[in-house]
Amino acid sequence: MAMVCLSDFEAYAKKYLPKIAWDYFAAGADDCTTRDENILAYKRIRFQPCMLRDVSVTDIRTKILGTEISFPVGIAPTGFHQLAWPDGEKSTARAARAMNTCYIASTYSTCTLEEISAAAPGGLRWFQLYIHRNRAASQQLVQRAEASGFQGLVLTADLPYTGKRRDDVRNGFCLPPHMKVKNLERAFEGDDWSEYGLPPNSLDPSVTWNDIYWLRSLTRLPIIIKGILTREDAELAVRHGVQGIIVSNHGGRQLDEGPATIDALVEVVEAVRGRVEVYVDGGIRKGSDVLKALALGAKCVFIGRPALWGLAYKGEEGLQDVLRILQDEFRLSMALAGCASVSEIGQHLVQFSKL
């Protein structure tokens, strides 16, 4: 079967992954309203293309925090890549390096930070951090990430507790015995490691904006905050000195019935007023979705589930295929809309009810 678009990879992954793994990757919180809305919201945005522009040569490169990437799509942090492919996050890192883009590695990786770094030396990698009650373990992770050559620290802000994902509850989700949350293997006492590979209640729900200052004291890495959906929180993020914001609702896995991320993007971009870079994840399935996100002010988008579908298909090679399809579709959409370079993309290209 020819893999023509991202939904082909989704169909393959659903067919061939074990049900418990598929359900874990696919899960949204509660009724999955926000998960599904992330995708539907893109379909409500219409293009206003510009004609008779010279698009004989197109340049789809961009920069994030000063580092050039080949096109404005990176890989969002997702957990447990070994559920999709035996080499797990090592394959993800290699695919990102091969495509010259950014990979955000999750705290909940099934490979260590050091293994991910060694798998793809020279690649652009950021590290996504959950802060746990064991603050010493979180501090060590930050320092290990910096020592391993990661170039950014992504603090996830929307997970003081884990959202209720019904299929995981029904399935009694737990990692297979040979898989571990490798970065936190020796961080917690006790025998009960039942909640997504860690002890229940290990996340720290007392984290506040002031903890950004704590993180700043631990590292020289730029701090990007992930999980912002409102103007008010965007302004707080800027005030607390972050270098970037990822507009995200955790793929609809946390608080259900919040806004789709592409809908939230506009007010975050307006609030930030160019003072920090703004990125978005959630619901990106086509190159034209990437174009819409950039038209509404995102500097780059990040894909979560589609990266896992690529891994499930053929590991590193499958993920490269997914990225290449998005790259080709983005280049084509940009040209058809009348843009020869990323710098020409703007709000004039889209009709959007929130503008």
C-alpha positions as CSV (number, residue, x, y, z in Angstrom):
1,M,0.0,0.0,0.0
2,A,1.4,3.4,-1.0
3,M,1.7,5.8,2.0
4,V,0.4,9.0,0.5
5,C,-0.8,11.1,3.5
6,L,-0.6,11.0,7.2
7,S,-3.9,9.2,7.6
8,D,-2.4,6.2,5.8
9,F,0.2,5.9,8.6
10,E,-2.6,6.2,11.2
11,A,-4.5,3.4,9.6
12,Y,-1.4,1.2,9.5
13,A,-0.6,1.9,13.1
14,K,-4.2,1.2,14.2
15,K,-4.1,-2.1,12.4
16,Y,-0.7,-3.4,13.5
17,L,0.0,-2.0,17.0
18,P,-1.2,-4.0,20.0
19,K,-4.6,-2.6,21.1
20,I,-3.2,-1.4,24.5
21,A,-0.5,0.6,22.7
22,W,-2.8,2.0,20.1
23,D,-5.3,3.1,22.7
24,Y,-2.6,4.7,24.8
25,F,-1.3,6.8,21.8
26,A,-4.8,7.6,20.6
27,A,-6.4,8.5,23.9
28,G,-8.0,11.8,24.7
29,A,-9.4,12.8,28.1
30,D,-13.1,12.1,29.0
31,D,-15.2,12.3,25.8
32,C,-12.2,13.2,23.6
33,T,-13.9,16.4,22.5
34,T,-10.8,18.5,22.6
35,R,-8.7,15.8,20.9
36,D,-11.1,15.8,18.0
37,E,-11.6,19.5,18.0
38,N,-7.9,20.1,17.5
39,I,-8.3,18.5,14.0
40,L,-11.7,19.9,13.1
41,A,-10.7,23.5,13.9
42,Y,-8.2,23.5,11.1
43,K,-11.0,22.5,8.6
44,R,-12.9,25.7,9.5
45,I,-10.0,28.0,8.4
46,R,-10.2,29.0,4.7
47,F,-7.3,30.2,2.5
48,Q,-7.3,33.5,0.6
49,P,-4.5,32.7,-1.9
50,C,-2.5,35.3,-3.9
51,M,-2.2,34.6,-7.6
52,L,0.5,35.3,-10.2
53,R,3.4,35.4,-7.7
54,D,6.7,34.0,-8.8
55,V,6.9,30.7,-6.9
56,S,9.4,29.0,-9.3
57,V,11.8,28.7,-6.4
58,T,10.5,28.2,-2.8
59,D,12.4,28.4,0.4
60,I,10.7,26.6,3.3
61,R,13.5,26.9,5.9
62,T,13.0,28.7,9.1
63,K,14.8,29.3,12.5
64,I,13.7,28.5,16.0
65,L,15.6,30.2,18.8
66,G,18.3,31.0,16.3
67,T,18.9,27.5,14.9
68,E,17.9,26.8,11.3
69,I,15.6,23.9,10.5
70,S,14.7,22.6,7.1
71,F,11.0,23.4,7.4
72,P,8.7,24.6,10.2
73,V,7.7,21.2,11.6
74,G,9.3,19.6,14.7
75,I,8.5,16.5,16.7
76,A,6.5,17.1,19.9
77,P,7.3,15.3,23.1
78,T,5.4,12.0,23.5
79,G,6.1,9.1,25.9
80,F,7.0,5.5,25.5
81,H,8.3,5.3,21.9
82,Q,9.3,1.7,22.3
83,L,5.6,0.9,22.3
84,A,5.7,1.9,18.6
85,W,9.2,0.6,17.6
86,P,11.9,-1.4,19.4
87,D,14.6,1.3,19.2
88,G,12.2,3.8,20.5
89,E,13.4,7.4,21.0
90,K,16.8,6.6,19.4
91,S,15.0,6.1,16.1
92,T,13.0,9.3,16.6
93,A,16.2,11.3,17.2
94,R,17.9,9.8,14.1
95,A,14.9,10.7,11.9
96,A,14.8,14.3,13.2
97,R,18.5,14.7,12.5
98,A,18.2,13.2,9.0
99,M,15.4,15.7,8.3
100,N,17.2,18.5,9.9
101,T,14.5,19.5,12.4
102,C,13.9,19.7,16.1
103,Y,12.9,16.7,18.3
104,I,11.6,17.4,21.8
105,A,12.4,14.3,23.9
106,S,10.0,13.5,26.7
107,T,10.7,13.0,30.4
108,Y,8.7,9.7,29.9
109,S,11.1,8.3,27.3
110,T,11.9,4.6,27.1
111,C,15.5,5.5,26.3
112,T,17.8,7.7,28.5
113,L,18.7,11.2,27.6
114,E,22.2,10.0,27.0
115,E,21.1,7.2,24.7
116,I,19.0,9.7,22.7
117,S,21.8,12.1,22.4
118,A,24.4,9.4,21.4
119,A,22.0,8.1,18.7
120,A,22.0,11.3,16.7
121,P,25.0,13.5,17.5
122,G,24.7,17.0,16.3
123,G,20.9,16.9,16.0
124,L,18.7,19.7,17.3
125,R,17.1,18.4,20.5
126,W,15.1,20.0,23.3
127,F,14.2,18.2,26.5
128,Q,10.6,18.3,27.9
129,L,10.4,18.3,31.7
130,Y,7.7,17.3,34.1
131,I,8.5,18.4,37.6
132,H,8.0,15.6,40.1
133,R,7.6,15.7,43.9
134,N,11.2,14.4,44.0
135,R,12.7,17.8,43.1
136,A,16.2,16.4,43.2
137,A,15.3,13.9,40.4
138,S,13.9,16.8,38.3
139,Q,17.0,18.9,38.9
140,Q,19.3,16.0,37.9
141,L,17.3,15.6,34.6
142,V,17.8,19.3,33.8
143,Q,21.5,19.0,34.4
144,R,21.8,15.7,32.5
145,A,19.9,17.2,29.5
146,E,22.3,20.2,29.4
147,A,25.4,17.9,29.8
148,S,24.0,15.6,27.0
149,G,23.9,18.5,24.5
150,F,20.2,19.3,24.5
151,Q,19.7,22.9,23.4
152,G,16.4,23.8,25.0
153,L,14.3,23.0,28.1
154,V,10.5,22.6,27.6
155,L,8.5,22.8,30.8
156,T,5.0,21.2,30.5
157,A,2.6,23.3,32.4
158,D,-0.7,21.5,31.9
159,L,-0.2,18.3,33.9
160,P,-0.4,18.8,37.7
161,Y,-2.4,15.5,37.6
162,T,-2.9,13.1,34.7
163,G,-6.2,13.5,32.8
164,K,-8.7,10.7,32.8
165,R,-8.2,8.6,29.6
166,R,-10.9,6.1,29.6
167,D,-9.4,3.4,27.4
168,D,-6.2,3.4,29.5
169,V,-8.4,2.8,32.6
170,R,-10.4,0.1,30.8
171,N,-7.2,-1.6,29.6
172,G,-5.4,-1.3,32.9
173,F,-2.6,0.3,31.0
174,C,0.9,-0.4,32.2
175,L,4.3,-0.6,30.4
176,P,5.4,-4.1,29.4
177,P,8.0,-5.6,31.9
178,H,10.9,-4.9,29.6
179,M,10.2,-1.2,29.2
180,K,10.9,1.5,31.8
181,V,10.7,5.2,32.2
182,K,14.4,5.2,31.8
183,N,15.2,8.7,32.9
184,L,13.6,8.1,36.3
185,E,14.5,4.5,36.9
186,R,16.0,5.1,40.4
187,A,14.1,8.2,41.3
188,F,11.3,6.8,43.5
189,E,10.9,4.3,46.3
190,G,8.3,1.5,46.6
191,D,6.9,-1.3,44.5
192,D,3.8,0.4,43.0
193,W,4.9,1.8,39.6
194,S,1.4,1.5,38.1
195,E,0.7,5.0,36.8
196,Y,2.2,5.3,33.3
197,G,5.4,3.6,34.5
198,L,5.8,5.6,37.7
199,P,4.4,5.6,41.2
200,P,1.0,7.2,41.6
201,N,1.0,10.9,42.6
202,S,4.7,11.3,41.7
203,L,4.0,14.5,39.8
204,D,4.2,17.7,41.8
205,P,0.9,19.6,41.6
206,S,2.3,22.5,43.6
207,V,4.3,23.9,40.7
208,T,3.8,27.6,40.0
209,W,5.2,30.4,37.8
210,N,7.9,30.9,40.4
211,D,9.4,27.5,39.6
212,I,10.6,29.0,36.3
213,Y,13.0,31.1,38.4
214,W,14.1,27.8,40.0
215,L,14.7,26.2,36.6
216,R,16.6,29.3,35.5
217,S,18.9,28.8,38.5
218,L,19.7,25.3,37.3
219,T,20.6,25.8,33.7
220,R,21.7,28.1,30.9
221,L,19.4,26.5,28.4
222,P,16.5,28.6,27.0
223,I,13.2,27.7,28.7
224,I,10.1,27.1,26.5
225,I,6.8,26.6,28.3
226,K,4.3,24.2,26.9
227,G,0.6,24.1,27.6
228,I,-0.4,27.8,27.3
229,L,-3.9,28.5,25.9
230,T,-4.9,32.0,27.1
231,R,-3.7,35.6,26.7
232,E,-3.3,35.9,30.5
233,D,-1.0,32.9,30.7
234,A,1.0,34.1,27.7
235,E,1.6,37.4,29.3
236,L,2.7,35.7,32.5
237,A,5.1,33.5,30.5
238,V,6.7,36.5,29.0
239,R,6.9,38.3,32.3
240,H,8.6,35.2,33.9
241,G,11.3,35.3,31.2
242,V,10.7,32.3,29.0
243,Q,12.1,32.2,25.5
244,G,9.3,30.4,23.8
245,I,5.7,29.3,24.2
246,I,4.1,26.1,22.8
247,V,0.3,26.6,22.5
248,S,-0.8,23.1,23.5
249,N,-3.7,21.2,25.2
250,H,-1.6,18.1,25.5
251,G,-3.3,16.5,22.4
252,G,-6.6,16.7,24.2
253,R,-5.4,14.4,26.9
254,Q,-5.7,16.7,29.9
255,L,-8.7,19.0,30.5
256,D,-11.4,18.1,28.0
257,E,-13.6,20.8,26.3
258,G,-10.9,23.4,26.3
259,P,-10.1,25.3,23.1
260,A,-8.5,23.8,20.0
261,T,-4.9,24.9,19.9
262,I,-5.2,26.6,16.5
263,D,-8.1,28.7,18.0
264,A,-6.0,29.6,21.0
265,L,-3.0,30.5,18.9
266,V,-4.3,33.8,17.8
267,E,-4.8,35.4,21.2
268,V,-1.5,34.0,22.5
269,V,0.3,35.6,19.5
270,E,-1.5,38.9,20.0
271,A,-0.6,38.9,23.7
272,V,3.1,38.1,23.1
273,R,3.6,40.8,20.5
274,G,6.7,39.3,19.1
275,R,8.6,39.3,22.4
276,V,9.1,35.5,22.4
277,E,8.6,32.8,19.8
278,V,5.3,31.0,19.7
279,Y,4.8,27.5,18.5
280,V,1.7,25.2,18.3
281,D,1.0,21.5,18.5
282,G,-2.2,19.4,18.2
283,G,-4.3,18.4,15.2
284,I,-1.7,19.0,12.4
285,R,-2.3,16.4,9.8
286,K,-1.4,18.1,6.4
287,G,1.1,20.5,5.0
288,S,-1.8,23.0,4.6
289,D,-2.4,22.8,8.4
290,V,1.2,23.9,8.8
291,L,0.6,26.9,6.5
292,K,-2.5,27.9,8.4
293,A,-0.7,27.8,11.7
294,L,2.2,30.0,10.4
295,A,-0.3,32.4,8.8
296,L,-1.8,32.8,12.3
297,G,1.5,33.6,13.9
298,A,3.2,30.3,14.8
299,K,6.9,30.2,14.2
300,C,6.9,26.4,13.9
301,V,4.5,23.5,14.6
302,F,5.1,20.2,16.4
303,I,3.6,16.8,15.6
304,G,2.8,14.2,18.2
305,R,0.7,11.2,17.2
306,P,1.7,11.3,13.5
307,A,5.4,10.8,14.6
308,L,4.3,7.7,16.5
309,W,2.4,6.4,13.5
310,G,5.6,6.8,11.4
311,L,7.6,4.9,14.0
312,A,5.0,2.1,14.0
313,Y,5.2,1.8,10.2
314,K,9.0,1.5,9.8
315,G,10.8,3.1,12.7
316,E,13.3,5.8,11.7
317,E,12.5,5.3,8.0
318,G,8.8,5.5,8.6
319,L,9.1,8.7,10.6
320,Q,11.2,10.3,7.9
321,D,8.5,9.4,5.4
322,V,5.9,11.2,7.6
323,L,8.1,14.3,7.9
324,R,8.9,14.2,4.1
325,I,5.2,14.0,3.2
326,L,4.5,17.0,5.5
327,Q,7.4,18.8,4.0
328,D,6.3,18.2,0.4
329,E,2.7,19.2,1.2
330,F,3.8,22.3,3.0
331,R,6.0,23.4,0.1
332,L,3.1,22.8,-2.4
333,S,0.5,24.6,-0.2
334,M,2.8,27.6,0.3
335,A,3.5,27.9,-3.5
336,L,-0.2,27.5,-4.4
337,A,-1.1,30.2,-1.8
338,G,1.5,32.5,-3.6
339,C,4.4,32.4,-1.1
340,A,7.9,31.8,-2.2
341,S,9.4,31.8,1.3
342,V,8.2,31.4,4.9
343,S,8.7,35.1,5.5
344,E,5.9,35.9,3.0
345,I,3.3,33.9,5.0
346,G,0.9,36.1,7.0
347,Q,-2.7,36.6,8.2
348,H,-3.7,37.9,4.8
349,L,-3.6,34.2,3.6
350,V,-6.5,33.0,5.8
351,Q,-10.1,33.7,6.7
352,F,-10.5,33.0,10.4
353,S,-13.5,33.9,12.5
354,K,-11.3,35.0,15.5
355,L,-9.3,37.6,13.6
